Amino acid sequence: MQADGSSRELAMLDSAAPAPSPAGGGGGEEPFQWTAGKVVLSLALFVAAGVAEIGGGWLVWQTIRLHKGWYLAVAGAAVLFLYGVIPCAQPMDNFGRVYAAYGCFFIILSYLWGWAVDGVRPDTGDWVGSGIAVAGGLAAFFWPR
């Protein structure tokens, strides 16, 4: 192939890979549209994924860091597998966007878990940082496209 920028070369490059749909849906489908039900489902799935990831990680932590029974690590591994399955139920097909938005839920849920389970109360910096993360994650995920 010549590197002269000819229209034939550009046409070949353009046809090499299909363009992703703007909102993360599969090819040939109508663009993804948010509805109230999809928003509620997404938020609930983010919370469920966060509880599964943090809970599973906490169980493994109990075994490795606090030298508690091995069965806690096995249970944690099972819960972490469940965490990997939960986001697959998200109504949006864009893996990167789903996991990026999930990150903001993980941050705030981690602090809430630490407070509720381990008795470590978040400080002002924790709350401010969590608020910024949640605002950014929700803006990126729900931004109209």
Solvent accessible surface area in square Angstrom, and as a share of the most:
residue,aa,sasa,rsa
1,M,158,0.71
2,Q,131,0.58
3,A,105,0.81
4,D,94,0.49
5,G,44,0.42
6,S,44,0.28
7,S,93,0.60
8,R,186,0.68
9,E,26,0.12
10,L,94,0.47
11,A,60,0.47
12,M,95,0.43
13,L,97,0.48
14,D,111,0.58
15,S,92,0.59
16,A,83,0.64
17,A,70,0.54
18,P,128,0.81
19,A,92,0.72
20,P,123,0.78
21,S,33,0.21
22,P,94,0.59
23,A,8,0.06
24,G,13,0.12
25,G,19,0.19
26,G,28,0.27
27,G,76,0.73
28,G,92,0.89
29,E,113,0.51
30,E,152,0.68
31,P,83,0.52
32,F,30,0.13
33,Q,115,0.51
34,W,64,0.22
35,T,73,0.42
36,A,83,0.64
37,G,52,0.50
38,K,64,0.27
39,V,45,0.26
40,V,100,0.57
41,L,81,0.40
42,S,0,0.00
43,L,62,0.31
44,A,57,0.44
45,L,25,0.12
46,F,3,0.01
47,V,66,0.38
48,A,42,0.33
49,A,1,0.01
50,G,0,0.00
51,V,76,0.44
52,A,8,0.06
53,E,40,0.18
54,I,19,0.10
55,G,8,0.07
56,G,0,0.00
57,G,31,0.30
58,W,71,0.25
59,L,35,0.17
60,V,39,0.22
61,W,124,0.43
62,Q,7,0.03
63,T,27,0.16
64,I,114,0.58
65,R,142,0.52
66,L,92,0.46
67,H,158,0.70
68,K,106,0.45
69,G,24,0.23
70,W,183,0.64
71,Y,128,0.49
72,L,37,0.18
73,A,26,0.20
74,V,90,0.52
75,A,42,0.33
76,G,0,0.00
77,A,58,0.45
78,A,64,0.50
79,V,45,0.26
80,L,57,0.28
81,F,150,0.63
82,L,95,0.47
83,Y,37,0.14
84,G,34,0.33
85,V,69,0.40
86,I,25,0.13
87,P,14,0.09
88,C,110,0.66
89,A,59,0.45
90,Q,12,0.05
91,P,34,0.21
92,M,9,0.04
93,D,96,0.50
94,N,42,0.22
95,F,143,0.60
96,G,44,0.42
97,R,52,0.19
98,V,5,0.03
99,Y,65,0.25
100,A,72,0.56
101,A,1,0.01
102,Y,11,0.04
103,G,26,0.25
104,C,5,0.03
105,F,23,0.10
106,F,72,0.30
107,I,68,0.34
108,I,45,0.23
109,L,28,0.14
110,S,38,0.24
111,Y,76,0.29
112,L,71,0.35
113,W,59,0.21
114,G,16,0.15
115,W,100,0.35
116,A,89,0.69
117,V,69,0.39
118,D,80,0.41
119,G,60,0.57
120,V,104,0.60
121,R,171,0.62
122,P,9,0.06
123,D,89,0.46
124,T,105,0.61
125,G,50,0.48
126,D,32,0.17
127,W,91,0.32
128,V,85,0.49
129,G,35,0.34
130,S,1,0.01
131,G,41,0.39
132,I,121,0.62
133,A,26,0.20
134,V,36,0.21
135,A,65,0.51
136,G,42,0.40
137,G,10,0.09
138,L,56,0.28
139,A,48,0.37
140,A,49,0.38
141,F,0,0.00
142,F,49,0.21
143,W,159,0.56
144,P,114,0.71
145,R,116,0.42
